[in-house]
Amino acid sequence: MKTSLPWIYLSLFLSATSLGYAQEISFFFSAGDFSGEPDRFGNTHTVGPGEAIEPRPFGNEALDDVFFDEDNLWLIYVHEGNTFLVSHAPGDFEDSPEVYMDITVAIGGTYEVILDHLDNRSEPGSGPIQAALGDNDLVEYSELNSTPATGGTAPGYPSIGNVTSGNMWWQTVSLGEVEVEAGEVIRVRVDDVAGFAEDFVTSTWNGVTLRVIELSGSILEVQVSPGAFDWVTDVSGNQFRTGPVDTAAFPTQADWLTVNANSSSDNFWNIREGLGSYGPILESFPNAGEDAPPLQTSVILANGGTYDVFFSLGDVGAVDAEENLVNQTPLNFAFEGSDFTRWHANDGEFKGTPGYNDYEMAVGEITVADGEQVNFLIDDVQDGTASRSVYLGMRLVARPSLQISEFQVSPGVFESTTDLFGNTFHTGPADAASFPAQEDWLTVNANSSSDNLWNIREGLGSYGPIIESFPAAGEDAPTLQTSVTFATPGVYDVFFSLGDIGAVDAEENLVNQTPLNFAFDGEGFTRWHANDGTFNGTPGYNDYEMSVGQVRVATDETLRFLIDDVQDGTAARSVYLGMRFVYVGPGMTEPVDPPVVPPVLPPIVLPPVPGQQPGSISGIDRAADGIISIEFTGVLQSSDSLGGEYQPVANATSPFTVDASGDAKFYIAR
């Protein structure tokens, strides 16, 4: 790991010349987070040593009679979603030990390491803290040599009696740069500073921010600062900027923006540095009569794909749903070409308080090609409710390119639904003309055994709901059809699950039977029973999964699978729990007509017949000359068709060889 220190520590102020630049990608690590859990990028961090920290947080009743300001330990202090570590050393009462944060980065690269701390709002400089990057010497920091936030909330200092006094203020300062490989550790050391401030004043550590300078790996997230007014390119090659929608009416920056002016009557947006998760914030004051112009954030995405879209709005009150309604700070947002939607703090997820409270809204998704530009619209809210409208920026998260391994089909999906892999599926009556409406074939939690309808019950199956009928009571529910359209071509092992409610015991399964009929479209039904499958747990009903064969499909090919209750007098219930498809490998590019159930390579090997003790086909191998070798135990049988009669293969011994160029045959070992 290589480190470098800045030449001099200065307090930085926003100027008109800096507005074209914006914070790019950054990772924040809280000083009070001891979970060790990775963040959404895979980075982890630890804080220690544990013996230097009082484990009971401020506000804990067990601390009521404890002089935690004199125990020479760091105190955990939670405020509005932030968790600080504080020492009362500046009040000259204690001297807490040096502590550290070790950050293990998931992606190698060059990072700027930034200390996040707080100083005394009333007397800047009286609440200092010491910090160092790695083994460098500790340096004292306060507002006198840090960058203070230009607004936001002001936490009080924790005092004896579980009360707070005074006001802190947010500060950041660069500790230097590091170059690390993936998996390497960045250490930041922190210590308190003894002084003669008010007795409640603390050395307050909020955490550490890593700002990306250069990455050696890829990242699936684009962070968009609202303070980039000329095109800015991030480390992944994405570009973004924000400006007025109507550039003709607002041709220069001075026509629509002020810097730290806080005017509530100029009809301009005001930019303030360091108050948002992505750097500066933009705010307007509609309730004071201000109407700032609509803005447009434009993003050019380097890599095509599907992205989940989030934007953040700011609030300055307590992190409380009721208070959010009393002093509202809503913001209008729209995808280009769509109408504005009014978003409010309570509509989103609280993400922390970098200065303003950050409430992040999940607003939808986009699908783009490489290098495509997407525009998003932002405006202040003019409905009489908005004390402020505060824009904190955006986040676009690329959905990973999923490699399909398997997918599951819930029996409770009656309208065509698409999963993460792009497969679509639904279940309904095979004879849709006779059962046109859902109530013609389905009841909900009715448990009737005489209405000749399937009954759906929620949360009892491995894939959500279950569908059941009661044949032994005289019920005959209609035949069902599960339709599946495959997004990825290839060969899939096919499984379906049936449910049982008795003990997980083979003998009991025969006493109180819950069989189910299953068929590939165009084939006759096969009766399947709990003992024919594999027990896969009890999410509510016992799940017995049946391996019923293989299918080979082309892109967007639809297959249909038939399910019915069993009318042979044995079925106390017939319970359908859904299906599972396991991707085996690539297949052909053209659809199969009619559908068949082959393995990856011919010959096609059928599953064992339920209720019989099967032999075993232990392997299939295809040589370069096309000769296929089948290894088996028991008796090998073959048929010219899937539903035909199977006869023993004369003189067949394992391994049995067959020429793949010959006529197709179906094989099973019994």
N, C-alpha and C positions, 0 to 999 in steps of 0.2 A: 504494500500500500504506500502510495506517495502522497505527501501532504505539502501544502504551501499556505502561508499566512498572508493576509492582506498587509500592505505596507503601513497603513495607518487606519485607525478606527475613527470614523467621522459620523456625525449625525447627518443623514441624507434627507433632503427635502425635495418635493416634487416640483419640477419646473416645466415650462411649456416645451422645452427642448427634449424632455424625457418621455413625452406622451406617446411616442410611436413605439415604445418598447414595453414589453409586458412579461410578467412572470410566466414561464412555460409550464413544465411538469414539476411537481413537487410532492414530497411525501412527508407527512407530519407524524411524529411519534410522541405520545403523551408521557410526561414524567410520572404520572400517577397510574399508568396502565401496567399492571404486573401480570397480565394474563398469559403472555408469551404467544398468543395467537397471531398467525400471520395476517397482514392487512390484505386488501383485495389485489395487491400486486405480488404477494408472496414474501414481502419483507417481514422480518421479525425483530423484536427488540426486547431487552431485559434491562431492569433497573436494580441497582444494588449498592452496597451489600444490604441484605434484609435487616440485619441487626442495627442499621443506622436509621431505620424508619419505624415510627410508632404505627403498629398495624391497625389500630382503631382510628377511623377517620374523624375529623372534626364534626361535631354534632352527635356523636355516639354518647348515649347516656352514661356509659362507663367512664367517660372522661370528665364528667361533671365536677368531680372532686380531685382532679389531677391537674397539677401545674405543668401543663404540656409546654408552656413557654419557658420552662426552666429545666427540662429533662434531657437536654442535649441530644434530642432526636428530631429528625425531620417529621413534620406533621402532614398527613394526607388531608387536603382541603378540596372539596368538590363544590364547584360553583357553576351553575347553568350549563351543565354538560361538559365542563372542563375539570380536570383533576390535577391540582397543583401539588408540589411539595414545598413546604414553607418551614423556615427556621427563624426564630425570634432573635437571632444574633444582633441585627441592627439596633434593637431596643436594649442591647447590652445585658440580656438575661441568660443567654445560652450560647454554646458553641457546638453545633452539630457536626458530625464527621463528614468528610468528603464522600460524595456519592458519584456514581457513574451511570451512563447508559451505553450499552453495547448494541449496535444496530447491525444485523446481518442482512446484507442486500441480496435481493433475488436476481438483480440484473447488474452486471458489471458496467463501469463507466466512470465518468468524472462528475463529482457532485460538489456544490457549495454547501457547507455545513453551517446552519444558522441556529443560534441560540434564541429560544423564545422565553422571555422572562417578563416580570412586571416590576415597576418601581412605584414609589410614593407619588400619588397624583398631586397632593398639596405641596410637597417639598421635593421636587425632582432631585435625585441623587442621594436621598436619605435612606432608600431601600435597595442597596446594591447587592450584587451577587458575583461570585467568581466562577470562571469557566475556562476550559482549555480543550483543544482538539488533540487527542492522543496523549503523547508524553510531553507536550509543550508545557511551558510554565503557565500557571493559573494567572488570569488577568481579571481585574475588577471591572464590572460593567454596571451601568445605570443609565438613566435617560441622558446623562451628560455625554455619553459616547455610544449611544444606541439610537435606533430609529423609532421614535414613538408613533403609535397609531394616531390618526387625525380625528378620531371620534370613536364612538361605540360605547359599550357598557363599562362600568367601573366597579369591579368587585371590591367588597370590603375586606379588611384584615380580620382573620379569626382571633377571637379573644376569649379569655376565661369566662365561663358561664354560657358557652355556646352562643355568643353574640358576636357581631362584627363591628369594627370601628374604622373610620377613615375610608379612603379610596385608593385602590391600586390603578395602574395604567399599563397598557400593553406595550412591550418593547421587543425589538428584534435586533440582532447584531450578527455579522458574519464572523465565524471562527476560522475561516480559511477554506481551502479546497482539498479534496482527496481524490485519488484515482485508485479504484479497487476492481478486483475481479468478482464475478458472481460467487456468493458464498463467503466472501471476506467480511470482516467485522470492522465497523467504524466505532471508535470509543470517544465519548465526550465525558469529561470530568467536571464536576460542579461542587462548589463549596460555598458556605455562607460567609458573610462579612460582619465582623463585630463593629459596633458604632454607638452613637449616642442619639439615635432618633427617638421619636415617640415610642413608648414601651410596647405598643401593639404592632409596630412596623416589622415586616419580615423580609428576609431574602426569599424571593418567590420564583420558583422554576416551573414553567409551563410545559416545556418539552424541547424537542429538536426538530427542525425542518431540514430535509435534504432537497436542495434545488438542483435539478438535472442540468448539467452543462453538456454532457455527451454520454450517450448510451452505447454499449457494445451489443446489446440485445434488443429485441422488439418489445413494444408495450401495446396493449390492446385498448388504450384509453387516450382520448384527446381532451386536454383541459384548455378551455378558452377564457382568457382574461378579457373583461370588458374594457380594459384600458389600452387596447391595441387599436389605434386609429389608422395606421398604415399597415400593409400586409406584414405579418410576422410569421416566420417559419419555425416550427418546433423541431425537436431533435429527431422526430420520426418523419419529417418532410411534410406534415400537414401545415396549412396556412390559414390564418384567420384575421379578421379585423371587424371593427364596429364603427358605425357612423349613421347619420340621418338617412332615412329612406328617401326623402326628397332632397337630393343633393343640389338641385337647381335652386331651391328656396334657401338652402343653407350651404353655400359653396365653400365656406371656410370654417375651420374649427371654432373660431371666435363667434360665429353666428349661432352656435347651438350649445356651447360648453363653457363652463367656468371652472376654475381650479381653487378648491378649498374656500369658495365664496360663501356657501351656505345661504345664499339669497333664496327667499321663498316667493319672489314676485317678478323674476326676470324672464320666466318661461324658458329657462335653459336647464339642461342637465348639469349637475355639479359633480366633479370627480374628486375623490378623496383617497389618498394612498394608504395601503396596508390594512384595510379594514375587512377585506374579503378573503375567501379561501384561495382565490387565484390572483391576489394582489389588490389593485384598487377597486373601488365601487363607484357606481353612477347613481345619483339620487335626484329626485324631484319632490316638491312639496305641494301636491294637488289641493289639499284642504285650505291652503293659504291663498288659493286662486291661481296657482301656477299650472301651466299646461305646456310641458316640454314636448318637443317634436318626437314622433315615432322613430325608433332606431331599428337598424338592421345589422345583425351579426351574420357575417358571411364566413363560411368554412369551406376550404378546398381540401378534400380528404385524399391523402396520397394513395391509400389502398382501398379498393372497392370492397363491398360487403354490406352486411346489415349491422346497423349501429343503434343501440338504445340511446335515447336522447333525454338529457336532464338539464334543467336550468335552476339557478339558485336566486332567491330573493332575500333581502335583509330585513331584520327587525331589531329594534333597540331596547325593547322592554324585557321583562322577565320571561324565561322560557316556560310559559304557562298557557294552556289552550284558552282559558277564560280571558286572561289579560290580552292575548292576541286578538280577541274580538273587541275588546274595549278600545285599544289603540291600534288600529289596523294599518298594515303597510302592504297592501296588495300590489300586484303587478300584472299587466296584460302581456300575454305571450301568444304567438301564432306561428305556425309553419307558413311559409310564403304561399299565397293563394288561398289560405283559409282565414276564417274570421278569428278575431281575438277571443281568447278565453281569460277570464279574470281568475288569477291564482292568489291564494292567501296562505299565510304561514301554516295554518292548520291543515291545508291540503297536502303538505309535504312532510319530509322527514328532517328532523333537527340534526344537523351535522357538526355542530360545535360553534364556538364563538371566537373566531380569529380577531374580531373587533366588533363587528355586527353579528348578531345571531344569524347563522346560515341555515335556511330552510330550503332543502332541495326537492324539486318537483320532477317526477317521472312523467314526461309528456308524450311519449310514443316512440316510434322507431322510424328509421329511414334506410333505404337500400340504394347504394350508389355504385357507380363504376370508378375505376382508378382515375384520380384527378378531377372528379366531378365536384362542382361547387353547389352548396346548399345554403339557402338564406333563411334566417329566422328573424321574426319581428318582435319588438319589445316596445311597450308604451306605458306611461303612467296612467293611473286609474282615475277617471273623471266622473265618479258616481257619488261624490260627497262623503265617502267613507275613508279615504286614504290620507292619513297624516303625512305619510311619505310613500313613495314608490322607489324601491332600492334594488338595482340590478347588480348581482354579484358574479355573473358569468355563467358558463355552460360546461357540461361534461358530456362527451360522446364515447360510448363504450362499445367497442367492436365485439360482436358475438363471435366466439371461436369457430373456426371451420371444423365442424364435428365429423369425426370418422365413425361411421355407424358400426356398432358391434351387435346391438340388439335393440328392439323396441317392443313396447307392450301396448296392448289394445284393451281398453276398459269396456266392459259390456254395457256401461251406462251412458254411452255417447250415441245419441239418436240423430244428431245432425252432423254432417261431415265436418271433421275436426282435423287440423294439421298439427303434427308434433314437431319437435325441434329438428328432426332429420328431414322434414318435408313430406313425410308419409301422411296420408289422410285415411280416416276410417270412420265407420259408424255401424250401428246394429239396428235392425228393424225386422218386421215380418217379411218372409220370403215372398208371400203373396200380398203385395202392397195394395192391389186393387180390392181385395176382400177386407183389408184392414187399413183404410186410408188415414185414419186419425189415431193418435197415440192411445187415446182412451179405448179404442177398439181392441187393443191387444195387451194393454199394460195397466196395472194398478200400482199405487205408491204406498208401501208399508201397510197394505190391506190384509195380507196373510190369509186371504180367502182360499179355500181348497175346493171350491165348486163353481167358480165363475169362468173357468176355461180361459183365464188370462194369466200372463206372466206377472209376477209381482217383483218390483225393484225395492231393494233395501240398501241404505247407504252405509259405507264404511266397513263392510263385512268381508271384503275380498282383497286380494293382493293388489288389485288395480282399482280399488275404490268400491263402487257398489257391486251388488250381485243381483242376478235375475233368477227367480225360482218358480217352480210349479209343483203341484201335489198330485201326481198321477194315481197313487194308491187310493186316494179319496174320490176318484172318479173324474178328476180334472184332466183335460186335454188341451193344453195351450197351443197356439199356432206355431208352426215351424219358423225359426228365426234365421236371419242371414247376416253375418258379419262381413262387410265389404272393406277391403284394404287396397289402397292404391300405393304402390311402392315408388319412392323417389329415387332410390339407388338400385340399379340393376344388379342381378347376381343370383346366387343360390342361398336359400334360407332354410334352416331347420324350423319346423312348425310345431308348436306346442299349444295345447289348450288346457284350461284348468276347470275341474268340477269341484263342487263343495260338498262337505259332509259335516254333520254336527255331533256325531258320537265320539267315543274314545278313539284315539289313534291306535287301532288294533285291527289286524287283518281278519280275525274271526268275527269281531263285532261289525266290521264293514259288510260281512256277508249276512249277518242277522238283520240289520237295519240298513238296507241298501239305498244308495242315492245315485243311480247310474244316469248317464246322459248320452244321447245319440249325437254323433258328429259325422260330417261327411264333407269331402271336397265337392265343389259344384260339379254336377254331372255324374256323381258316383252314388252308390247306395249307402245308407246309414250304417255305421258300426256302433254297437252298444259298448260304451266304456264305463268302467266301474273303478272305485277308489283303489282297489288292489292291483289294477292294471297300470297305475302311475307311480309317481314319486311324491312322497309327502313333503310339502314345501313350507310348512308352518301353519299357524292359526291366527291370521289377522282378525278373525271373527268367526268365520267358518273354517274348518280344516281345508287346506288347499292341497288337492292332489293333481299334479300336473302330468298330462299325457303327451308322450312324444308320438306324433301322428304321421311324420314323414318329412319330405322336403319339397320345396317349390323352386322353380327357376323362372325369373321374371325379367322383363325389359323395363326401361325407364318409364314411369307413369303407367305401368300396366296395373289393371285392377283384377284382383281375384276375390271370389266369394266363397265363404265357408258356411255350412249349414249346421244348425243346432236345433235339437228337438227334445222334448221330454220323452221318457221311455214308457210305452204303453203295453208292457208285458206282464203286469201284475206284481212286479217286484219292487217298484220304485216308490218308497215313502216320499221322496222328493227328487226332483231333477234340478240341480243348481249349477248355473253357468257363471264362472268367475272371470272369464276373459281369455285372451290369447297372448302368446309371446312368439316373436320371430327372431331367430339368431342368425346373423349374417355369417355365411360360411366362406364365400369368396366370389370373385367376379363371374358373371354369366355371359350370355350372348346379348346382342343388341336388338334382336327382333323378338316380338311377342310369340309365345307358344300358343298354338291353336290346334286342337283344344288343350286346356291346361293339363299338365301331368305332374307327377310327384317324383321326379328323379333325384338322385344324389348329384354331387359335384361332377362326377365322372360316371359314364355308363359302366356296368349295368345298374339299373335302378333297384335299390334294396328296400323292400317294404318293412314296416315295423312288425313286431310279433303280433299274432292274433290274440286278442284279449282272452284270458282264461286258460291259455295253454302254456305249458312250460317250453320256452323257446330254446333253440340252439343259439349259437352266437356267431355273428359275422364280426371278426376282430380286426379286419383290415382289407382295404382295397388299394391296389397299386397299379398304375398304368405305365407301361414301358414306352420307350421312344418309338418302337415299331407299332404301337397301337394295341398290343396284347395286354389285356387286363387280368390281373391275378386277384382272386377272392380267397381270403383266409377265413375258415369257418370251423365251428364244431357242430355236431348233430348231423341232420340230414339236409342237404342243399336241395331246394325245390325251385322250379322255374315255371313261368307262364308267359304266353304271348301277349297278354293284356293285363292291365292293372286289376280288373275285376274278374279275370278268368279263373279257370281251375288250375291249381298248382300241382305238378307232378314231380316226383323225385328225379333228379338228374342222374342218369345211368352212370354207374362206376365213378361218381364224383368223389374225389378225395381232396383234402386241403393241402396245398393251395390249388384251387381250380382255376384254369385259364380259359379265356374266351376272347375271340377276335372282335374288337369293337366295330370293325367295318361291316359285320354281319347284321342280320335283322335284330331289332331291339327285343330284349327279353327282360322280364322282371324276376328277381331272385329273392328268396327268403330262406333262412336256416331255421329248421324246426327240430 
